[in-house]
Amino acid sequence: MSITLTLEQERIVQNLLATGKYRESGEVIQAALTLLEEYGAQYELWIDDTRSKVEVGIQELERGEGIELDVVMAKLRTKIERAGKSV
């Protein structure tokens, strides 16, 4: 396989090589691909977790366990006001 890098990508690879952490460009590309693969796996876990939480929330709402919007908004306003005062 042959890959053509943009000038910016080449600059990044060269900068990483200059740190001495990598001996050749292939190592830089491998590290990047490994991180991309890990990111994808973590993203899928996040998606699954989010879907589960949404499902729990829907079930709670169906049982009447929800909180009225005006109550939620009032709590948010209070938190924002407190955060502004602590800055």
Secondary structure, 3 states (H helix, E strand, C coil): CCCCCCHHHHHHHHHHHHCCCCCCHHHHHHHHHHHHHHHHHHHHHHHHHHHHHHHHHHHHHHCCCCCCHHHHHHHHHHHHHHHHHCC
